[in-house]
Amino acid sequence: MDTIQNQYEAVYHSDETTRLRQDLALALRAAAFHDLSEGVCNHFSAEVPACADWFLLNPRGFQWSEIQAEDIVMVDADGNKLWGKHEIEPTALFIHAAVHRIARKKCVLHTHMPYATALTLTENGGLDPLLSQNAMRFYNRIAVDRTYNGLALDHAEGERIAHAMNGADVAFLTNHGPIVCGESVAYAYDDLYYLERAARVEVLAHSSGLPLKSVEEDKAALAASQIQQERLQSMLFFESLRRLL
């Protein structure tokens, strides 16, 4: 048992995992700064480089604005805490563990951020990627899960959500909120930020009562491709947040 615990500790404190803990904690603080957090609820997670079946998660009961790298907890795919000084919220594991395991996403960000969540309450169920330029970055990257089963309190519901994503980077969970996934914390956070910005302008445009003008699908696809080729911008944005926060 001591040998196993030593292994967990070594992975948790390795340079690679430490950098990932720092990035995840920064993303949480940035989300609070950008008004994307909600009380002490919701979670961000990231796959541990040393083991695809382990991931990092924010602890239970903390405001996102106060989380530092040493507060991040390391858990396995079954939700067992492997290392960390804080407890974890069981409900977090049902969604995040399933999305990491089934959808094979390296970084999973789940929030109840207001404008994106507002779109989950609509008949359309999510963002229209043919409207604003910010929305076009998500063209062909969105899944809408139209089934609401209450809180995700068991593995079956988490697995259902993960399968409903069908490989998409962004999922709108009906009457609930969004999930944003990425290959890195920086990429995922950049998408999370711009998803909320795009949702905000869509809600504002609808509130005007004026007819909305969509672009052609080929133009949205072009914009999406152009943005994906400019991922340096995602890294620069994330590093600016590191300086700021």
C-alpha positions as CSV (number, residue, x, y, z in Angstrom):
1,M,0.0,0.0,0.0
2,D,2.8,2.4,0.9
3,T,4.4,1.7,-2.5
4,I,1.1,2.6,-4.3
5,Q,0.7,5.7,-2.2
6,N,4.3,6.7,-3.1
7,Q,3.5,6.3,-6.7
8,Y,0.4,8.5,-6.5
9,E,2.4,11.2,-4.6
10,A,5.2,11.0,-7.2
11,V,2.8,11.5,-10.1
12,Y,1.0,14.3,-8.3
13,H,4.2,16.2,-7.6
14,S,5.9,15.5,-10.9
15,D,6.8,18.5,-13.1
16,E,4.3,17.6,-15.8
17,T,1.4,17.1,-13.4
18,T,2.3,20.2,-11.3
19,R,2.2,22.3,-14.5
20,L,-1.2,20.8,-15.3
21,R,-2.5,21.5,-11.8
22,Q,-1.3,25.1,-12.1
23,D,-3.1,25.5,-15.5
24,L,-6.3,23.9,-14.1
25,A,-6.3,26.2,-11.1
26,L,-5.7,29.2,-13.3
27,A,-8.6,28.3,-15.5
28,L,-10.9,28.1,-12.5
29,R,-9.7,31.5,-11.2
30,A,-10.2,32.9,-14.7
31,A,-13.7,31.5,-14.9
32,A,-14.5,33.2,-11.6
33,F,-13.0,36.5,-12.9
34,H,-15.1,36.2,-16.1
35,D,-18.3,35.5,-14.1
36,L,-18.6,31.9,-15.4
37,S,-18.7,30.3,-11.9
38,E,-21.7,29.5,-9.7
39,G,-21.2,29.3,-5.9
40,V,-19.0,26.3,-5.1
41,C,-20.6,24.1,-7.8
42,N,-19.4,22.7,-11.2
43,H,-16.1,21.3,-12.0
44,F,-13.1,21.5,-14.3
45,S,-11.0,18.4,-14.9
46,A,-7.9,17.4,-16.9
47,E,-6.4,14.0,-17.7
48,V,-3.1,13.2,-15.9
49,P,-0.3,12.9,-18.5
50,A,1.2,9.8,-16.8
51,C,-2.1,7.8,-16.8
52,A,-5.1,8.3,-19.1
53,D,-7.4,6.8,-16.4
54,W,-6.5,9.4,-13.8
55,F,-7.6,13.0,-13.8
56,L,-7.3,16.2,-11.9
57,L,-10.3,17.9,-10.4
58,N,-11.2,21.0,-8.3
59,P,-12.1,20.1,-4.7
60,R,-15.4,20.3,-3.0
61,G,-16.6,23.5,-1.2
62,F,-14.2,26.0,-2.7
63,Q,-14.9,29.2,-4.6
64,W,-13.2,29.0,-7.9
65,S,-11.5,32.4,-7.3
66,E,-9.5,30.9,-4.3
67,I,-8.3,27.7,-5.9
68,Q,-4.5,27.2,-6.2
69,A,-2.5,24.3,-7.7
70,E,-2.1,22.6,-4.3
71,D,-5.8,22.5,-3.9
72,I,-6.4,20.4,-7.0
73,V,-7.2,16.7,-6.3
74,M,-6.1,13.7,-8.3
75,V,-8.7,10.9,-8.8
76,D,-9.1,7.7,-10.9
77,A,-11.8,6.8,-13.4
78,D,-13.9,5.2,-10.7
79,G,-13.9,8.4,-8.6
80,N,-11.5,7.3,-6.0
81,K,-9.3,10.0,-4.6
82,L,-5.6,9.1,-5.3
83,W,-3.9,12.2,-3.9
84,G,-4.8,15.6,-2.6
85,K,-5.6,17.4,0.7
86,H,-9.3,18.1,0.1
87,E,-12.4,16.1,-0.5
88,I,-14.2,15.8,-3.8
89,E,-17.9,16.1,-4.7
90,P,-19.3,12.7,-5.7
91,T,-21.6,14.2,-8.3
92,A,-18.7,15.7,-10.2
93,L,-17.3,12.3,-10.9
94,F,-20.3,10.9,-12.7
95,I,-20.1,13.4,-15.5
96,H,-16.3,14.0,-15.7
97,A,-15.2,10.4,-15.3
98,A,-17.5,9.3,-18.0
99,V,-16.6,12.0,-20.5
100,H,-12.9,11.4,-19.9
101,R,-13.3,7.6,-20.2
102,I,-15.9,7.3,-23.0
103,A,-15.4,10.5,-25.1
104,R,-11.6,10.4,-24.4
105,K,-11.4,14.1,-23.8
106,K,-8.2,15.4,-22.1
107,C,-9.8,18.5,-20.5
108,V,-13.4,18.8,-19.5
109,L,-15.0,22.1,-18.3
110,H,-18.5,22.1,-17.0
111,T,-20.2,25.3,-15.9
112,H,-23.7,26.8,-15.5
113,M,-22.5,30.1,-17.1
114,P,-25.5,32.3,-17.6
115,Y,-25.8,33.0,-21.4
116,A,-24.8,29.5,-22.6
117,T,-27.1,28.0,-20.0
118,A,-29.9,30.2,-21.1
119,L,-29.6,28.7,-24.6
120,T,-30.1,25.2,-23.1
121,L,-33.6,26.4,-22.1
122,T,-34.7,27.1,-25.6
123,E,-36.3,24.9,-28.2
124,N,-33.1,25.1,-30.3
125,G,-31.2,23.8,-27.3
126,G,-27.9,25.5,-27.9
127,L,-25.8,28.0,-29.8
128,D,-26.5,28.9,-33.5
129,P,-23.1,28.6,-35.2
130,L,-24.3,30.6,-38.2
131,L,-24.8,33.9,-36.4
132,S,-21.8,35.7,-34.8
133,Q,-18.2,35.2,-35.8
134,N,-17.5,34.0,-32.3
135,A,-20.2,31.3,-32.7
136,M,-18.7,30.2,-36.0
137,R,-15.6,28.7,-34.3
138,F,-18.0,26.0,-33.0
139,Y,-19.4,25.1,-36.4
140,N,-19.7,21.3,-36.6
141,R,-18.3,21.0,-33.0
142,I,-21.6,21.1,-31.0
143,A,-23.8,18.4,-29.6
144,V,-27.2,19.1,-28.0
145,D,-28.3,16.6,-25.3
146,R,-32.1,17.0,-25.3
147,T,-32.7,14.6,-22.3
148,Y,-32.9,16.0,-18.8
149,N,-33.0,13.4,-16.0
150,G,-32.4,15.6,-13.0
151,L,-29.0,15.8,-11.2
152,A,-26.3,13.4,-12.5
153,L,-26.2,11.2,-9.4
154,D,-25.0,7.9,-10.8
155,H,-22.6,6.4,-13.4
156,A,-25.4,5.6,-15.8
157,E,-26.4,9.3,-16.2
158,G,-22.8,10.4,-16.7
159,E,-22.3,7.7,-19.3
160,R,-25.5,8.7,-21.1
161,I,-24.2,12.3,-21.3
162,A,-20.8,11.1,-22.5
163,H,-22.4,9.0,-25.3
164,A,-24.8,11.9,-26.2
165,M,-21.8,14.1,-26.9
166,N,-20.9,11.7,-29.8
167,G,-17.3,13.1,-29.9
168,A,-18.3,16.8,-30.0
169,D,-16.1,19.3,-28.2
170,V,-19.1,21.2,-26.9
171,A,-22.3,19.8,-25.4
172,F,-25.4,21.8,-24.4
173,L,-27.1,19.8,-21.7
174,T,-30.8,20.7,-22.0
175,N,-32.2,22.7,-19.0
176,H,-28.8,22.3,-17.4
177,G,-25.6,23.9,-18.8
178,P,-22.7,23.4,-21.2
179,I,-19.7,21.2,-21.3
180,V,-16.6,22.3,-23.2
181,C,-13.7,19.9,-23.9
182,G,-10.2,20.4,-25.4
183,E,-6.8,18.9,-26.0
184,S,-5.3,21.3,-23.4
185,V,-6.6,23.5,-20.6
186,A,-5.6,26.6,-22.6
187,Y,-7.6,25.5,-25.7
188,A,-10.6,24.4,-23.6
189,Y,-10.7,27.6,-21.6
190,D,-10.4,29.7,-24.7
191,D,-13.4,27.9,-26.2
192,L,-15.3,28.2,-22.9
193,Y,-14.8,32.0,-22.8
194,Y,-15.8,32.5,-26.4
195,L,-18.7,30.2,-26.1
196,E,-20.2,32.4,-23.4
197,R,-19.4,35.5,-25.5
198,A,-21.1,34.1,-28.5
199,A,-24.1,33.0,-26.4
200,R,-24.3,36.4,-24.9
201,V,-24.6,38.2,-28.2
202,E,-27.1,35.7,-29.5
203,V,-29.3,36.2,-26.4
204,L,-29.0,40.0,-26.8
205,A,-29.8,39.8,-30.5
206,H,-32.9,37.7,-29.9
207,S,-34.0,40.2,-27.2
208,S,-34.0,43.0,-29.7
209,G,-37.0,41.4,-31.5
210,L,-35.4,42.1,-34.8
211,P,-35.0,39.4,-37.5
212,L,-31.6,37.7,-37.3
213,K,-29.3,37.3,-40.2
214,S,-27.4,34.0,-40.6
215,V,-24.4,33.4,-42.8
216,E,-24.1,30.5,-45.3
217,E,-22.8,27.2,-43.9
218,D,-19.7,27.3,-46.1
219,K,-18.7,30.7,-44.7
220,A,-19.2,29.4,-41.1
221,A,-17.1,26.4,-41.9
222,L,-14.4,28.6,-43.3
223,A,-14.4,30.8,-40.3
224,A,-14.2,27.8,-38.0
225,S,-11.2,26.4,-39.9
226,Q,-9.5,29.8,-39.8
227,I,-9.9,30.1,-36.0
228,Q,-8.7,26.5,-35.4
229,Q,-5.5,27.4,-37.3
230,E,-4.9,30.3,-35.0
231,R,-4.6,28.4,-31.8
232,L,-1.5,30.5,-30.8
233,Q,-4.2,33.0,-29.9
234,S,-5.6,30.6,-27.3
235,M,-2.1,30.2,-25.7
236,L,-1.5,33.9,-25.7
237,F,-4.9,34.5,-24.1
238,F,-4.2,31.9,-21.4
239,E,-0.8,33.3,-20.7
240,S,-2.3,36.8,-20.3
241,L,-4.6,35.4,-17.7
242,R,-1.6,33.9,-15.9
243,R,-0.1,37.4,-15.7
244,L,-3.3,39.0,-14.6
245,L,-4.5,36.4,-12.0
